[in-house]
Amino acid sequence: QVQLVESGGGLVQAGGSLRLSCAASGRYATGWFRQAPGKEREFVAGISWSGSATTYADSVKGRFTISRDNAKNTVFLQMNSLKPEDTAVYSCAVRSTGRSLATRVEHYDYWGQGTQVTVSS
């Protein structure tokens, strides 16, 4: 069973920064997703098992950075220049099979509990 523990959410003013962490019980290709009230879950960023490949949603490109510390089985999402529209519950997810990154919900097998990010205007 894969265990995921997220941390780092909170309340920040527009233009501020937050860093989310996703600690896993092993090393996996990982994605971050978010879901705002009344909206569908959407892909934010993904990173391959090795960390050599990353991808981002257009809405966060240039502002968010996904990275990983393979020694600690932890993936980070650095979020800069935050906007009120970034407000959502952010969840990390991992692929138990396959090492390449993915952008679709159905490609991920295990999900974290989610952490709230609120950006005030």
C-alpha positions as YAML, in Angstrom:
chain: A
units: angstrom
residues:
- id: 1
  name: GLN
  ca: [0.00, 0.00, 0.00]
- id: 2
  name: VAL
  ca: [1.34, 3.40, -1.01]
- id: 3
  name: GLN
  ca: [1.30, 6.07, 1.67]
- id: 4
  name: LEU
  ca: [1.24, 9.76, 0.76]
- id: 5
  name: VAL
  ca: [1.50, 12.66, 3.19]
- id: 6
  name: GLU
  ca: [1.00, 16.22, 1.96]
- id: 7
  name: SER
  ca: [1.91, 19.42, 3.72]
- id: 8
  name: GLY
  ca: [2.49, 23.09, 3.07]
- id: 9
  name: GLY
  ca: [-0.91, 24.53, 2.27]
- id: 10
  name: GLY
  ca: [-2.25, 27.67, 3.86]
- id: 11
  name: LEU
  ca: [-3.49, 31.21, 3.38]
- id: 12
  name: VAL
  ca: [-1.42, 33.68, 1.38]
- id: 13
  name: GLN
  ca: [-1.98, 37.04, -0.26]
- id: 14
  name: ALA
  ca: [-2.01, 37.42, -4.01]
- id: 15
  name: GLY
  ca: [1.54, 37.59, -5.32]
- id: 16
  name: GLY
  ca: [2.85, 35.44, -2.49]
- id: 17
  name: SER
  ca: [4.41, 31.99, -2.49]
- id: 18
  name: LEU
  ca: [3.83, 28.59, -0.95]
- id: 19
  name: ARG
  ca: [5.65, 25.28, -1.20]
- id: 20
  name: LEU
  ca: [3.73, 22.03, -1.04]
- id: 21
  name: SER
  ca: [5.36, 18.73, -0.15]
- id: 22
  name: CYS
  ca: [4.26, 15.18, -0.91]
- id: 23
  name: ALA
  ca: [6.14, 12.49, 1.02]
- id: 24
  name: ALA
  ca: [5.65, 8.98, -0.33]
- id: 25
  name: SER
  ca: [6.47, 5.53, 0.97]
- id: 26
  name: GLY
  ca: [8.47, 4.90, -2.19]
- id: 27
  name: ARG
  ca: [9.63, 6.50, -5.40]
- id: 28
  name: TYR
  ca: [6.99, 7.07, -8.09]
- id: 29
  name: ALA
  ca: [6.07, 9.27, -11.00]
- id: 30
  name: THR
  ca: [4.01, 11.97, -9.30]
- id: 31
  name: GLY
  ca: [1.44, 14.58, -10.19]
- id: 32
  name: TRP
  ca: [-0.22, 17.49, -8.47]
- id: 33
  name: PHE
  ca: [-3.88, 18.20, -9.06]
- id: 34
  name: ARG
  ca: [-6.27, 20.76, -7.65]
- id: 35
  name: GLN
  ca: [-9.98, 21.11, -7.21]
- id: 36
  name: ALA
  ca: [-11.80, 24.34, -6.51]
- id: 37
  name: PRO
  ca: [-15.36, 24.40, -5.13]
- id: 38
  name: GLY
  ca: [-17.88, 23.56, -7.81]
- id: 39
  name: LYS
  ca: [-15.19, 22.68, -10.35]
- id: 40
  name: GLU
  ca: [-13.68, 19.48, -11.63]
- id: 41
  name: ARG
  ca: [-10.28, 18.27, -10.50]
- id: 42
  name: GLU
  ca: [-7.59, 19.59, -12.82]
- id: 43
  name: PHE
  ca: [-4.01, 18.70, -13.52]
- id: 44
  name: VAL
  ca: [-1.40, 21.17, -12.27]
- id: 45
  name: ALA
  ca: [2.05, 19.61, -12.71]
- id: 46
  name: GLY
  ca: [3.74, 16.25, -13.14]
- id: 47
  name: ILE
  ca: [7.20, 14.79, -12.73]
- id: 48
  name: SER
  ca: [8.69, 11.52, -13.89]
- id: 49
  name: TRP
  ca: [10.13, 8.84, -11.61]
- id: 50
  name: SER
  ca: [13.67, 10.06, -12.23]
- id: 51
  name: GLY
  ca: [12.83, 13.73, -12.14]
- id: 52
  name: SER
  ca: [14.27, 14.31, -15.59]
- id: 53
  name: ALA
  ca: [10.90, 15.22, -17.11]
- id: 54
  name: THR
  ca: [8.28, 17.69, -15.92]
- id: 55
  name: THR
  ca: [5.12, 19.18, -17.36]
- id: 56
  name: TYR
  ca: [2.70, 21.91, -16.32]
- id: 57
  name: ALA
  ca: [-0.78, 23.14, -16.98]
- id: 58
  name: ASP
  ca: [-0.77, 26.31, -19.05]
- id: 59
  name: SER
  ca: [-2.43, 28.20, -16.19]
- id: 60
  name: VAL
  ca: [0.58, 27.70, -13.88]
- id: 61
  name: LYS
  ca: [3.47, 27.56, -16.34]
- id: 62
  name: GLY
  ca: [6.19, 30.01, -15.37]
- id: 63
  name: ARG
  ca: [4.82, 30.41, -11.83]
- id: 64
  name: PHE
  ca: [4.90, 26.87, -10.38]
- id: 65
  name: THR
  ca: [7.82, 24.47, -10.27]
- id: 66
  name: ILE
  ca: [7.65, 20.76, -9.50]
- id: 67
  name: SER
  ca: [10.76, 19.00, -8.23]
- id: 68
  name: ARG
  ca: [11.74, 15.96, -6.24]
- id: 69
  name: ASP
  ca: [14.23, 14.76, -3.66]
- id: 70
  name: ASN
  ca: [14.64, 11.09, -4.48]
- id: 71
  name: ALA
  ca: [16.67, 10.40, -1.35]
- id: 72
  name: LYS
  ca: [13.63, 11.39, 0.71]
- id: 73
  name: ASN
  ca: [10.91, 10.14, -1.68]
- id: 74
  name: THR
  ca: [9.42, 13.62, -1.59]
- id: 75
  name: VAL
  ca: [7.99, 15.76, -4.38]
- id: 76
  name: PHE
  ca: [7.61, 19.50, -4.04]
- id: 77
  name: LEU
  ca: [5.42, 22.07, -5.73]
- id: 78
  name: GLN
  ca: [6.83, 25.56, -5.43]
- id: 79
  name: MET
  ca: [4.08, 28.06, -6.16]
- id: 80
  name: ASN
  ca: [5.05, 31.67, -6.83]
- id: 81
  name: SER
  ca: [3.07, 34.72, -7.93]
- id: 82
  name: LEU
  ca: [-0.08, 33.15, -6.58]
- id: 83
  name: LYS
  ca: [-3.44, 34.42, -7.78]
- id: 84
  name: PRO
  ca: [-6.90, 34.18, -6.19]
- id: 85
  name: GLU
  ca: [-7.87, 31.74, -8.95]
- id: 86
  name: ASP
  ca: [-5.23, 29.33, -7.63]
- id: 87
  name: THR
  ca: [-7.39, 28.79, -4.55]
- id: 88
  name: ALA
  ca: [-8.24, 25.09, -4.32]
- id: 89
  name: VAL
  ca: [-7.55, 21.84, -2.52]
- id: 90
  name: TYR
  ca: [-4.26, 20.53, -3.88]
- id: 91
  name: SER
  ca: [-3.60, 16.79, -3.96]
- id: 92
  name: CYS
  ca: [-0.61, 14.78, -4.98]
- id: 93
  name: ALA
  ca: [-0.99, 11.46, -6.71]
- id: 94
  name: VAL
  ca: [1.40, 8.70, -7.78]
- id: 95
  name: ARG
  ca: [1.56, 6.03, -10.42]
- id: 96
  name: SER
  ca: [2.22, 2.64, -8.89]
- id: 97
  name: THR
  ca: [3.21, 1.32, -12.33]
- id: 98
  name: GLY
  ca: [5.00, 3.26, -15.04]
- id: 99
  name: ARG
  ca: [7.80, 5.74, -14.53]
- id: 100
  name: SER
  ca: [6.82, 8.40, -17.04]
- id: 101
  name: LEU
  ca: [4.86, 11.49, -16.11]
- id: 102
  name: ALA
  ca: [1.16, 11.72, -16.84]
- id: 103
  name: THR
  ca: [-1.50, 14.41, -16.91]
- id: 104
  name: ARG
  ca: [-4.77, 12.51, -16.61]
- id: 105
  name: VAL
  ca: [-6.49, 11.56, -13.36]
- id: 106
  name: GLU
  ca: [-7.00, 7.98, -14.51]
- id: 107
  name: HIS
  ca: [-3.26, 7.44, -14.88]
- id: 108
  name: TYR
  ca: [-2.73, 7.77, -11.13]
- id: 109
  name: ASP
  ca: [-3.44, 5.05, -8.61]
- id: 110
  name: TYR
  ca: [-2.92, 6.57, -5.17]
- id: 111
  name: TRP
  ca: [-3.91, 9.98, -3.87]
- id: 112
  name: GLY
  ca: [-3.01, 12.10, -0.88]
- id: 113
  name: GLN
  ca: [-5.57, 13.57, 1.48]
- id: 114
  name: GLY
  ca: [-5.30, 17.05, -0.03]
- id: 115
  name: THR
  ca: [-4.18, 20.36, 1.39]
- id: 116
  name: GLN
  ca: [-6.05, 23.66, 1.16]
- id: 117
  name: VAL
  ca: [-4.45, 26.61, -0.58]
- id: 118
  name: THR
  ca: [-6.26, 29.92, -0.26]
- id: 119
  name: VAL
  ca: [-5.06, 33.05, -2.03]
- id: 120
  name: SER
  ca: [-6.64, 36.30, -0.93]
- id: 121
  name: SER
  ca: [-6.91, 39.34, -3.19]
...
